[in-house]
Amino acid sequence: MLKNYIKIAWRNIINKKLYSAINIIGLTVGLAVGLLILLWVQDETSYDKFNTKIDRIYKVNASIGAGASKQVWGGVQPPVAFYALKEVPNIESAVRIIDVWKYSKFTYQNKTIRVNTPMKFVDNSFFTMFDYQLLKGDAKKPFPNDQSVILSESEARKYFGDTDPIGKVLTANNKDLYTVSGVIEDMRANSSIQAGMLFSMKAKAKEYDGKGMWKAMDEDWGNYYTQTYLLIKPNASTTSIADKLTRIHMKLQQGIKPTDGVYQLQSLADVHLYNPDGTSSGAQIVKIFTIVAILILLIACINYVNLSTARSVLRSKEVSVRKIIGAERKHLFFQFVFETVLCFLIALALSFALIYAIMPVYNRIAGKEMQFNLFSAGVWKVIGTTIVATLAASSIYPAVLLSSFQPIDALRSRSTAVGSGAFRKVLVVCQFAFSIGLIIGTLVINRQLNFIQTTQVGFDRDHVFSVNMGDNMFPHQEAVKAELLRHQEISGVAVGDNIVSGGSSTGDTDWDGKPTDASMIIHPFFIDKNFINVFKVQFVAGGNFTGEKADSAHFILNETAVRQAGIKNPIGKRFKLWQTDGTIIGVVKDFHFASLKQAIEPAIFTYTAKSGQLFVRTTGKDAAVAIKLVQGYHEQYNHGDPPFEYKFLDEDFNNIYKTEQSTSALFNIFAGIAIFISCLGLFGLATYTAQVKVKEIGIRKVLGASVVSITTMLSKDFLLLVIISLVIAGPIAWYAMNTWLQDYAYRVSLSWTIIPFAGISALLIALATISFQAVKAALTNPVKSLRSE
């Protein structure tokens, strides 16, 4: 029986080459794209799930400020972990993770390698809380002393090749010595924690010399720079733990208010997809792409169902004859299911080949490192779910319909056997509604991305590049700036913090008239006297730094800082930042120093004569010459250590929107594929319609009908369905994209005109698809049509 099913199914595929090709191409493209999207979704939702204790690991975040200035930070103070273990019940262990920035290169014997991997200080408990396998070394005592380092497999191989690295000594920046005490497996791509070199937290604690405000790291309640994770006991209340930590902070740091630091716990499972304040950092995109994958798979299934049911009229006599000679309905049902299965198997094999071919390009666009490994259980989990769902959706209804024909009715009249025209129309409407929804989504995302890239941010970043001066050039920066300004290719030079990144934040501020319960989180920028002019930031009051010694006690604020502080006539008023009690000498217009997803936040400029970051404004047309000039001075002082590297601020600014750029590119592709598959099905249905109405077309031509009238007759029903699709999809897609835009503090206005634009685009594409077959049928010689039987 099975052999017979296969033979008949194969015969039907071969005999109907056009319909089979349309079905298989549609299924292949739909399956390939659907699987690629779902593999991406699986990768995004799998972050940190390899940790066996993930349901009990929580990250400590700090809610700072109140009202408009409220922020939730992912970093907290170092003592939080210490006192959590000491005084809070239901906590089994705590881990602190701090970025290491002070080293740029490591040397072993005569081999020097520049750092291009994240480096972290970690507590010993890192290796028992998380499931990062320590391949060499002791997980219970990973750092025998403060000068120990643990390397990833890849980093160990860079320095030592295949030899055992344990006990070997690396020299950091030609001065500090570290002994390799362990090798850890390379951290997985789906880990929210990434590092190639791990150092003992005790080495970080040694940086506290006992002379500053904070005598020891475990007493430093003023700086929020530590990623802190807690392993809590089963069923423990995260709210009560957070409240207890807040009370400890209030007790140990005198003079602070609840707005200066309220702690919250965030599950490790949520860290990748959600911001510390609980808003989406990637979860919304994951949901959108899941919906897109389902829609594309449904469009491919609808194609198959539509063509199968449309061709039912052509197979009604076949079914009837087989029933008359004894075939049972269940046998016919399984026969038609088997035809679908065979089509799916062919399409699946082709889709696998297509995925392998385009995976590198897909990874580049999506910014991923996914592997399509058919021996991976995770991959087959996605494939299995997708195949079962799509196969069921596309096989059951056509099989039920085709096996249900009554022999007498079918043999009496071909038209009575169809019984599925209304359902086919519903499916076409659904198919094009999905496609139009994707078109609208693509248009909105592209408009928002264009808005982001062209919006005036309040400073001029064009033709400005930055250079890290290095230790040797740093002391000579005044001379270098003076020399550079002598060249006509350079219109401005300044040093300071990167204005695009937003820098750090602090709440350690005071001013005259500050309410006792008020707090303000502000972004400090350390700049020289040329910085504001180089970036063409505009003043609304006061003036710039002069470069005199008095500037060390002068501040320049942005409009938002003045407004949130409630300072009237701010010029000359007292303002305190950290331990510096100074005077406001200027107020600049608000400018965007972070993503346009965020509202502009308070910012303050404080003076510094020297900084490690050099900014050079070129004339634009002479940028290459300017870069070469700066490189010359860089090489003169640094001699290649560090190597000369530059970056234009436009590139920094665009990097903020990598997610949006990736989403936009993928949406463009997905919408195009959805339209392609939909039109493929529409082409098949138009071909079928022309085939069924071949005699009617011949009679109309004999009676004088024109090619235009026949084409209109064949096309109008399909175009009406596309219009109905637009009416249904337009408002839904408009609402969905309007909701998506709410994530942006600054966004395009979403006009209803985008709906008819998307509809006209879909109509033109559909018309082009249908017209080809319709015109071909209308031009057919009527003599051939009328003698076809």
DALINLIN-V190771 format. One line per field, one symbol per residue. psi: psi as a letter, one per 40 degrees, with the letter a starting at -180 (. if undefined). Layout:
psi = ???
This chain:
psi = dddddddddddddddgddddddddddddddddddddddddddddeeheeehdfdeehihhihhhaibdehihieiiidedddddddehiehdiihihhiheeheiihhbehhhihfiiiihiidededdifhhhdhihddgdgdidfiihiidddddddebeiheheihihhfedhhhhheihiihhidfhehhiehhihdddddeeheeeadhdideegeehgehhhihhiiheihdddddddddddddddhieiideeghiihhiddeddeiideeiheeddddddddddddddddddddddddddddeddeedddddddddeehidddddddddddddddddddddddddddddedddddddefifihgheehdddddddddddddddddeddddddddeeihddddddhddeeceeddddddddddddddddddddddddddddddddeehheeihehfhiihhdiddddeeddddddddeeheeheihiiaiheddeaaiiegiiihehideiihhihhhhiaeeddddefhiieiaaiieeiddeefiihiiddddddefhhgdheiihhhbehhaiheihiiiiheaiediihihihhihhdiiehhhhhiecdfddddddddddddddddfegiihhihiddddddddfdddddddddddddddddddddddddddddddddddfdddddddddeeiidddddddddddddddddddddddcddddddddddeeehdhiihhieedddddddddddddddddddddddddeihddddded.
